[in-house]
């Protein structure tokens, strides 16, 4: 629920509740909050748009209708309904059943705000100032891909995405500069540094997308911020023009308004950094370089595929090296960032998109936290492909520990035999120690259309591409040293 709340998923959750007549008596699993029992109403209220306690069966349809409409209202989010055990008795019936009605009101942009944004952009285009579009997950949530592509091509505006916005437009597009975040591409980072006007669309400026909320990120820049939630505007960075709107509707309106002032724009000159990363050259016998694995996955990934990246270093490798073309999607665990969300979430994604290939990239730590969903996948024939980045350690936690404390603890572990586990569950399993083995296993997984685990043994020597500062790695290291020296002086 916390993930759905932070990442804007309209989820309806229904859970049990002890019989109402036993309230406060300490019944089995009682969570009324009375007489030293846990209070599940408070717990769900804290992680949803609203939590309901159904007490009258005649109110069932009214409660469900209100909850579902609230889930979709404005910025989407989860809602929850408690159903007491006493309402599930055989003699209890809902005698006034009716189909629920959806009345979802679109979040429309203020025409005056659209005019302001168009004026800022028209002036910048006329003065040949550098403009960059920064696209986040809100644009994907609103299905704004085609409208965005039309807008960017018409006005020749280069774009970068956050990790959550990755793939909304083909990453091979002539205006694409890659991913902008602390584990992103140098082309996107340098383009952002040069930009004088930033058009942010569906972006909430999360921690890793802003280099830990860098306080000078928008210094000497004009910021136009489009977000469906008005509370996100000015939350982290002050916008010169803020537009509270559904991203697709705002982009459509902005295209029309700006067309009145700008008729023709010369083709943009895109400065892309050469894709040279020393990490790809790190090799170890019988181990796969994780960056090379992500590149191989890019080559073999079917059209219209969805890649879910779980929380961990593999997320950084996939976000950096995986190249998505039009029709493919990528998603990570959002700003809440729990481990194992994709390990099990792949099942729901496949059920929702039965005609699309679903690939889960997860660490061995993630899979060990939540791997029993494989039995469900086998029982209901849900053909998800899990690629386990296996290095026997919590890589990202290790990196954080070393940077903060110069030592590590409790980050190494011994894995089970994932192939034997897969076969015990009735699924397919492959252990791969080379790119050739991986490509063969992935090809067989695609052809079989069965639940499959690919245990990819990766080298521990490779570290994800990372920059602690929008100015680059060297500048970030200097900043960290300066901060630490300053802290030592004050101790």
C-alpha positions as CSV (number, residue, x, y, z in Angstrom):
1,X,0.0,0.0,0.0
2,X,2.9,2.4,0.8
3,X,4.3,1.7,-2.7
4,X,1.0,2.3,-4.3
5,X,0.6,5.5,-2.4
6,X,4.0,6.9,-3.3
7,X,3.9,5.7,-6.9
8,X,0.3,6.6,-7.7
9,X,-1.3,3.2,-8.3
10,X,-5.1,3.0,-8.0
11,X,-5.2,-0.2,-5.9
12,X,-8.3,-1.5,-4.1
13,X,-7.3,-3.7,-1.2
14,X,-9.8,-5.7,0.8
15,X,-8.8,-7.4,4.0
16,X,-10.5,-9.3,6.9
17,X,-11.3,-8.0,10.3
18,X,-12.4,-9.7,13.5
19,X,-16.2,-10.0,14.2
20,X,-17.6,-6.7,15.3
21,X,-19.4,-8.3,18.3
22,X,-16.0,-9.5,19.6
23,X,-14.4,-6.1,19.5
24,X,-12.0,-5.5,22.4
25,X,-12.1,-9.1,23.6
26,X,-8.8,-10.2,22.0
27,X,-10.3,-12.4,19.3
28,X,-8.0,-14.3,16.9
29,X,-6.2,-11.8,14.7
30,X,-8.2,-8.9,16.2
31,X,-6.9,-5.5,15.0
32,X,-9.5,-3.1,16.4
33,X,-7.0,-1.1,18.4
34,X,-9.0,-1.8,21.6
35,X,-7.6,-3.5,24.7
36,X,-4.0,-3.7,23.5
37,X,-4.8,-5.1,20.1
38,X,-3.1,-3.7,17.0
39,X,-5.0,-1.0,15.2
40,X,-5.1,-2.0,11.5
41,X,-7.4,0.9,10.7
42,X,-4.7,3.4,11.6
43,X,-2.1,1.3,9.7
44,X,-4.1,1.3,6.5
45,X,-5.2,4.9,6.9
46,X,-1.5,5.9,6.9
47,X,-0.7,4.1,3.7
48,X,-3.8,4.8,1.6
49,X,-6.0,7.6,0.4
50,X,-8.7,6.3,2.7
51,X,-9.4,3.1,4.7
52,X,-13.0,2.0,5.2
53,X,-14.5,-0.4,7.8
54,X,-17.6,-2.0,6.4
55,X,-20.2,-2.4,9.2
56,X,-23.5,-2.8,7.3
57,X,-23.9,-5.2,4.4
58,X,-26.4,-2.8,2.8
59,X,-23.7,-0.2,2.5
60,X,-21.4,-2.5,0.5
61,X,-22.0,-1.1,-3.0
62,X,-21.9,2.5,-1.8
63,X,-18.6,1.9,0.0
64,X,-17.0,0.1,-3.0
65,X,-18.2,2.8,-5.4
66,X,-16.8,5.6,-3.2
67,X,-13.5,3.8,-2.7
68,X,-12.9,3.0,-6.4
69,X,-13.8,6.6,-7.5
70,X,-11.5,8.0,-4.8
71,X,-8.6,5.7,-6.0
72,X,-8.8,7.3,-9.5
73,X,-9.6,10.8,-8.4
74,X,-6.8,13.3,-9.1
75,X,-3.5,11.7,-8.4
76,X,-4.3,8.0,-8.3
77,X,-3.6,6.0,-5.2
78,X,-4.7,3.0,-3.1
79,X,-7.8,2.6,-1.0
80,X,-8.7,-0.1,1.5
81,X,-11.8,-1.8,2.9
82,X,-12.0,-3.9,6.1
83,X,-14.6,-6.6,5.9
84,X,-15.4,-8.0,9.4
85,X,-15.7,-11.8,9.7
86,X,-19.2,-11.5,11.1
87,X,-20.4,-10.0,7.7
88,X,-19.2,-13.2,5.9
89,X,-21.6,-15.6,7.6
90,X,-23.8,-17.6,5.2
91,X,-27.0,-15.8,6.4
92,X,-25.6,-12.4,5.6
93,X,-26.6,-11.1,2.1
94,X,-26.4,-7.9,0.1
95,X,-30.0,-7.5,-1.0
96,X,-29.5,-4.1,-2.6
97,X,-26.7,-5.0,-5.1
98,X,-26.1,-2.6,-8.0
99,X,-23.2,-2.1,-10.4
100,X,-20.9,0.6,-9.2
101,X,-20.6,3.8,-11.3
102,X,-17.3,5.4,-12.2
103,X,-17.3,9.2,-12.3
104,X,-13.6,10.0,-12.8
105,X,-13.0,13.7,-13.4
106,X,-9.9,14.5,-15.5
107,X,-7.4,16.9,-14.0
108,X,-7.5,19.7,-16.6
109,X,-4.8,22.3,-17.0
110,X,-5.5,26.0,-16.2
111,X,-5.5,27.7,-19.6
112,X,-3.8,30.8,-18.0
113,X,-1.0,28.5,-16.8
114,X,-0.7,26.9,-20.2
115,X,-0.4,30.4,-21.8
116,X,2.3,31.3,-19.3
117,X,4.3,28.2,-20.0
118,X,3.9,28.6,-23.8
119,X,5.1,32.2,-23.5
120,X,8.2,31.1,-21.6
121,X,9.0,28.4,-24.1
122,X,8.3,30.7,-27.2
123,X,10.7,33.3,-25.8
124,X,13.3,30.7,-25.1
125,X,13.0,29.2,-28.6
126,X,13.1,32.7,-30.2
127,X,16.2,33.5,-28.2
128,X,17.8,30.1,-29.1
129,X,18.2,29.3,-25.4
130,X,18.8,25.7,-24.5
131,X,15.6,23.8,-23.5
132,X,15.5,20.3,-22.0
133,X,12.4,18.3,-21.3
134,X,12.6,16.0,-18.2
135,X,10.0,13.3,-18.3
136,X,8.9,11.2,-15.3
137,X,6.5,8.4,-14.4
138,X,3.5,10.7,-14.3
139,X,3.7,10.9,-18.1
140,X,3.6,7.1,-18.3
141,X,0.7,7.0,-15.9
142,X,-1.3,9.3,-18.1
143,X,-0.2,7.5,-21.3
144,X,1.2,10.7,-22.7
145,X,3.9,9.0,-24.9
146,X,2.4,9.9,-28.4
147,X,1.5,13.4,-27.3
148,X,5.0,14.0,-25.9
149,X,6.7,12.7,-29.0
150,X,4.6,15.0,-31.2
151,X,5.3,18.0,-29.0
152,X,9.1,17.4,-28.8
153,X,9.5,16.7,-32.5
154,X,7.4,19.7,-33.5
155,X,9.5,22.1,-31.4
156,X,12.7,20.1,-31.5
157,X,13.2,19.9,-27.8
158,X,15.7,17.3,-26.5
159,X,14.6,15.1,-23.7
160,X,15.9,13.0,-20.8
161,X,13.8,10.8,-18.5
162,X,14.0,9.8,-14.9
163,X,14.4,6.0,-14.3
164,X,10.7,5.8,-13.9
165,X,10.1,7.6,-17.2
166,X,12.5,5.4,-19.1
167,X,11.1,4.1,-22.4
168,X,8.1,6.4,-22.7
169,X,9.7,7.4,-26.1
170,X,12.2,5.1,-27.8
171,X,15.6,5.6,-26.4
172,X,16.9,5.5,-30.0
173,X,15.0,8.6,-30.8
174,X,17.1,11.4,-32.3
175,X,16.1,13.8,-29.5
176,X,16.8,11.3,-26.7
177,X,19.6,12.0,-24.2
178,X,19.1,9.1,-21.8
179,X,18.3,8.8,-18.1
180,X,18.9,11.8,-15.8
181,X,19.7,10.6,-12.2
182,X,22.7,9.7,-10.0
183,X,23.1,6.4,-11.9
184,X,22.2,7.9,-15.3
185,X,23.9,8.9,-18.5
186,X,26.5,11.5,-19.0
187,X,24.7,12.9,-22.0
188,X,21.6,13.6,-20.0
189,X,23.5,15.0,-17.1
190,X,25.6,17.4,-19.2
191,X,22.6,18.5,-21.2
192,X,20.8,19.3,-18.0
193,X,23.9,21.3,-16.8
194,X,23.8,23.3,-20.1
195,X,20.0,23.8,-20.1
196,X,18.6,27.2,-19.4
197,X,14.9,26.1,-19.4
198,X,13.7,22.8,-18.0
199,X,10.2,21.5,-18.8
200,X,9.5,18.8,-16.2
201,X,6.6,16.6,-17.1
202,X,5.2,14.1,-14.5
203,X,8.3,14.4,-12.3
204,X,8.1,14.6,-8.5
205,X,11.9,15.2,-8.1
206,X,12.6,12.1,-6.0
207,X,15.9,11.6,-4.2
208,X,17.9,9.7,-6.8
209,X,16.5,11.8,-9.7
210,X,17.9,14.9,-8.0
211,X,21.3,13.8,-6.7
212,X,20.0,13.7,-3.1
213,X,17.9,16.8,-3.5
214,X,20.9,18.9,-4.7
215,X,20.2,22.4,-3.5
216,X,21.6,24.1,-6.6
217,X,20.1,21.8,-9.2
218,X,17.9,24.5,-10.8
219,X,20.2,27.4,-10.1
220,X,20.1,29.9,-13.1
221,X,17.4,27.8,-14.8
222,X,13.8,28.5,-15.6
223,X,11.6,25.6,-14.4
224,X,8.2,24.7,-15.9
225,X,6.7,21.9,-13.8
226,X,3.7,19.8,-14.9
227,X,2.3,17.4,-12.3
228,X,-1.2,16.0,-11.6
229,X,-0.8,16.7,-7.9
230,X,-0.5,20.4,-7.1
231,X,1.2,19.5,-3.8
232,X,4.2,18.2,-5.8
233,X,4.7,21.6,-7.4
234,X,7.2,23.7,-5.4
235,X,7.6,20.8,-2.9
236,X,11.3,20.3,-3.7
237,X,12.2,23.1,-6.2
238,X,10.3,26.3,-6.8
239,X,8.7,26.4,-10.3
240,X,8.7,29.6,-12.4
241,X,5.5,28.1,-13.9
242,X,3.6,25.3,-12.2
243,X,0.7,23.5,-14.0
244,X,-1.4,21.1,-11.9
245,X,-2.8,18.7,-14.6
246,X,-2.8,15.3,-16.1
247,X,0.4,15.1,-18.1
248,X,-1.3,14.1,-21.4
249,X,-3.9,16.8,-21.3
250,X,-1.3,19.5,-20.3
251,X,1.1,18.5,-23.2
252,X,-1.8,18.5,-25.7
253,X,-2.9,21.9,-24.5
254,X,0.7,23.2,-24.5
255,X,1.3,22.0,-28.1
256,X,-1.7,23.9,-29.3
257,X,-0.9,27.1,-27.4
258,X,2.8,27.1,-28.4
259,X,1.9,26.5,-32.1
260,X,0.2,29.9,-32.2
261,X,3.6,31.6,-31.3
262,X,6.1,29.2,-33.0
263,X,5.5,28.0,-36.5
264,X,8.8,26.4,-37.4
265,X,11.9,25.3,-35.5
266,X,15.3,24.3,-36.9
267,X,16.4,20.8,-36.1
268,X,18.0,20.5,-32.7
269,X,21.7,19.8,-32.5
270,X,22.1,17.0,-29.9
271,X,25.4,16.6,-28.1
272,X,25.6,13.0,-27.1
273,X,28.5,11.7,-25.0
274,X,30.2,8.6,-26.4
275,X,29.0,5.5,-24.7
276,X,32.3,4.5,-23.2
277,X,32.1,2.9,-19.7
278,X,35.2,1.2,-18.2
279,X,32.8,-1.0,-16.2
280,X,32.0,-3.1,-19.3
281,X,35.6,-4.1,-19.6
282,X,35.7,-5.8,-16.2
283,X,35.6,-9.6,-16.7
284,X,36.1,-12.6,-14.5
285,X,36.2,-16.2,-15.5
286,X,32.9,-18.0,-15.2
287,X,31.1,-14.8,-14.3
288,X,29.1,-12.3,-16.3
289,X,29.6,-8.6,-16.4
290,X,26.1,-7.2,-15.4
291,X,26.4,-4.3,-17.8
292,X,27.1,-6.7,-20.7
293,X,24.1,-8.8,-19.5
294,X,21.8,-5.8,-19.7
295,X,23.1,-5.0,-23.2
296,X,22.4,-8.6,-24.3
297,X,18.9,-8.4,-22.9
298,X,18.4,-5.2,-25.0
299,X,19.2,-7.2,-28.1
300,X,16.9,-10.1,-27.4
301,X,14.0,-8.3,-25.7
302,X,10.8,-8.8,-27.7
303,X,8.7,-5.8,-28.9
304,X,6.1,-4.7,-26.4
305,X,8.0,-6.4,-23.5
306,X,7.9,-5.0,-19.9
307,X,11.0,-5.1,-17.8
308,X,10.6,-4.8,-14.0
309,X,13.7,-3.9,-12.1
310,X,13.8,-4.7,-8.4
311,X,15.6,-2.6,-5.8
312,X,19.3,-3.0,-5.9
313,X,22.5,-2.6,-8.0
314,X,20.8,-4.5,-10.8
315,X,18.4,-1.6,-11.1
316,X,21.3,0.7,-11.8
317,X,22.7,-1.6,-14.4
318,X,19.4,-2.1,-16.2
319,X,18.5,1.5,-16.0
320,X,21.9,2.5,-17.6
321,X,22.5,-0.3,-20.2
322,X,19.1,-1.5,-21.2
323,X,18.1,0.3,-24.4
324,X,14.3,0.4,-24.9
325,X,12.6,0.8,-28.2
326,X,9.1,2.0,-28.9
327,X,6.5,-0.2,-27.3
328,X,8.8,-1.6,-24.5
329,X,8.4,-0.5,-20.9
330,X,10.6,-0.4,-17.9
331,X,9.6,0.2,-14.2
332,X,11.5,0.3,-11.0
333,X,10.2,0.3,-7.4
334,X,9.6,4.1,-7.3
335,X,10.5,6.4,-4.5
336,X,9.5,4.0,-1.7
337,X,12.0,1.5,-3.0
338,X,11.2,-1.8,-1.3
339,X,13.2,-5.0,-2.2
340,X,11.3,-7.9,-3.8
341,X,8.4,-5.7,-5.1
342,X,9.1,-6.9,-8.7
343,X,10.0,-10.5,-7.7
344,X,6.3,-11.0,-6.9
345,X,4.9,-8.1,-8.8
346,X,5.8,-9.8,-12.1
347,X,2.8,-12.1,-11.6
348,X,0.3,-9.3,-11.5
349,X,1.9,-7.5,-14.4
350,X,1.6,-10.6,-16.6
351,X,-2.0,-11.2,-15.6
352,X,-2.7,-7.5,-16.5
353,X,-0.8,-7.8,-19.8
354,X,-1.1,-11.5,-20.9
355,X,0.1,-10.8,-24.5
356,X,3.3,-9.1,-23.4
357,X,6.6,-10.6,-22.3
358,X,7.3,-9.9,-18.6
359,X,10.9,-9.9,-17.5
360,X,11.9,-9.4,-13.9
361,X,15.5,-8.3,-13.2
362,X,16.2,-8.9,-9.5
363,X,19.1,-9.4,-7.2
364,X,19.7,-12.7,-5.4
365,X,18.9,-10.8,-2.2
366,X,15.5,-9.7,-3.6
367,X,14.7,-13.1,-4.8
368,X,15.5,-14.8,-1.5
369,X,13.1,-12.3,0.2
370,X,10.1,-13.3,-1.9
371,X,10.7,-16.3,-4.2
372,X,7.7,-18.5,-3.3
373,X,5.6,-16.8,-5.9
374,X,7.2,-19.2,-8.4
375,X,4.8,-21.9,-7.1
376,X,1.8,-19.7,-7.9
377,X,3.3,-18.9,-11.4
378,X,3.5,-22.7,-12.0
379,X,0.0,-23.5,-10.7
380,X,-1.7,-20.9,-12.8
381,X,0.7,-21.0,-15.8
382,X,1.9,-17.4,-15.5
383,X,5.0,-17.3,-17.7
384,X,7.2,-14.7,-16.1
385,X,11.0,-14.7,-16.7
386,X,13.1,-14.0,-13.6
387,X,16.7,-13.0,-14.2
388,X,18.6,-13.3,-10.9
389,X,21.7,-11.1,-10.7
390,X,23.6,-13.5,-8.5
391,X,26.8,-12.3,-6.7
392,X,26.1,-13.5,-3.1
393,X,26.0,-10.0,-1.6
394,X,23.8,-6.9,-1.1
395,X,25.9,-4.9,-3.6
396,X,24.1,-1.5,-3.1
397,X,24.2,-1.7,0.7
398,X,27.8,-2.7,0.5
399,X,28.6,0.4,-1.6
400,X,26.7,2.7,0.8
401,X,28.4,1.2,3.8
402,X,31.8,1.7,2.3
403,X,31.1,5.3,1.4
404,X,29.7,6.1,4.8
405,X,31.7,4.0,7.2
406,X,34.7,2.7,5.1
407,X,33.8,-0.9,6.1
408,X,31.0,-3.4,5.6
409,X,29.0,-5.8,7.7
410,X,26.3,-8.4,7.1
411,X,26.1,-8.0,3.4
412,X,27.3,-11.5,2.2
413,X,25.2,-14.6,2.1
414,X,25.1,-18.1,0.6
415,X,22.4,-18.7,-2.1
416,X,20.4,-21.9,-2.6
417,X,20.6,-23.8,-5.9
418,X,18.1,-21.7,-7.8
419,X,17.9,-24.2,-10.7
420,X,17.0,-27.1,-8.4
421,X,14.4,-24.8,-6.7
422,X,12.9,-23.9,-10.0
423,X,12.6,-27.5,-11.1
424,X,11.2,-28.6,-7.6
425,X,8.4,-26.0,-8.2
426,X,7.8,-27.3,-11.7
427,X,9.3,-24.3,-13.5
428,X,12.3,-24.0,-15.8
429,X,15.7,-23.1,-14.4
430,X,19.0,-22.2,-16.0
431,X,22.4,-21.3,-14.4
432,X,24.4,-19.2,-16.7
433,X,28.1,-18.1,-16.4
434,X,28.7,-16.5,-19.8
435,X,26.8,-14.2,-22.1
436,X,26.5,-17.1,-24.6
437,X,24.8,-19.2,-22.0
438,X,22.5,-16.3,-21.0
439,X,21.4,-15.6,-24.5
440,X,20.7,-19.3,-25.1
441,X,18.7,-19.6,-21.8
442,X,16.7,-16.4,-22.4
443,X,15.9,-17.6,-26.0
444,X,14.6,-20.9,-24.6
445,X,12.6,-19.1,-21.9
446,X,10.9,-17.0,-24.6
447,X,10.1,-20.0,-26.8
448,X,8.8,-22.2,-23.9
449,X,6.3,-19.6,-22.6
450,X,6.7,-21.2,-19.1
451,X,7.7,-19.7,-15.7
452,X,11.5,-19.5,-15.8
453,X,14.4,-18.6,-13.5
454,X,17.7,-17.6,-15.1
455,X,20.4,-17.7,-12.4
456,X,23.0,-15.3,-13.8
457,X,26.3,-15.5,-12.0
458,X,27.7,-12.0,-12.1
459,X,31.1,-10.6,-11.1
460,X,31.4,-8.7,-7.8
461,X,34.1,-6.5,-9.4
462,X,31.7,-4.4,-11.4
463,X,30.3,-1.3,-9.7
464,X,27.2,0.5,-11.1
465,X,27.7,3.8,-12.9
466,X,27.2,6.5,-10.4
467,X,27.7,10.3,-9.9
468,X,26.9,12.0,-6.6
469,X,26.6,15.3,-8.3
470,X,24.9,16.7,-11.4
471,X,28.3,18.2,-12.2
472,X,29.9,14.7,-12.5
473,X,31.8,12.2,-10.4
474,X,34.9,14.3,-9.7
475,X,32.8,17.3,-8.6
476,X,30.7,15.0,-6.4
477,X,33.7,13.5,-4.7
478,X,35.1,16.9,-4.0
479,X,31.8,18.0,-2.5
480,X,31.7,14.9,-0.2
481,X,35.3,15.5,0.9
482,X,34.5,19.1,1.7
483,X,31.4,18.2,3.7
484,X,33.3,15.6,5.7
485,X,36.1,17.9,6.5
486,X,33.6,20.5,7.5
487,X,31.8,18.0,9.8
488,X,35.1,17.0,11.4
489,X,35.9,20.7,12.2
490,X,32.6,21.1,14.0
491,X,33.0,18.0,16.1
